[in-house]
Amino acid sequence: MDIIETIKNFNWSKILETGRSLDCFNTGQWRFLKGVFIEKSLEKYNNTDLIYVGETQDHYDYVWPSQNLTLELKSVTSSKMYKKNGDYKKNYKIMLNNSMGTNNKNDAFIADFIIAVYSDGVFLISKDVAEKNLIHKGDGFNIIVTSDQIIPIFKTTSNNKTDSLLGIKDTMLKVIENHI
């Protein structure tokens, strides 16, 4: 089985279900946690030897030892990949390396594949496509790709919100308070 087919066989339904249960984190102070939840979901539901290294590595979130690859996940679960009629959007913007003013580098390290997770679907792009579409933006980089440059991975048939993580924010606040 090739890499693309293997990635298509990850349990994207469960990963997107996690994403749809994170509305409680749609504020500036908490928004970063949505990405962490999605990243850890992919680690749990990938059914391969893909390993999450996002907390110890810069520029990529996973290593895939059996494939000798690195992957970066971009969580865009507050947005849709598809238009209302089910067609792809004209283009997609992916932000890389945004350090909010602390990055002075003029080069970008790009993982072998970038996976973009939206509320209604998932696509990936290769490093080659990312490099061809890289735009230096202040202290970070954007990649703007057209719909014919993406590799569709998954389209959900459900956009229902789920409450599988209901109360998680309150639980996390209590943990923080108990450790202060």
Secondary structure, DSSP 8 states (H G I E B T S, - for coil): --HHHHHHTS-HHHHHHHHHT-GGG-STTTHHHHHHHHHHHHHHTS-SS-EE-TTT-SS-SEEEGGGTEEEEEEEETTS-SB-TTS-B-SEEEEEE---TT----S-----SEEEEEESSEEEEEEHHHHHHTEEEETTEEEEEEEGGG-EEEEE-S------TTTTHHHHHHHHHHHT-
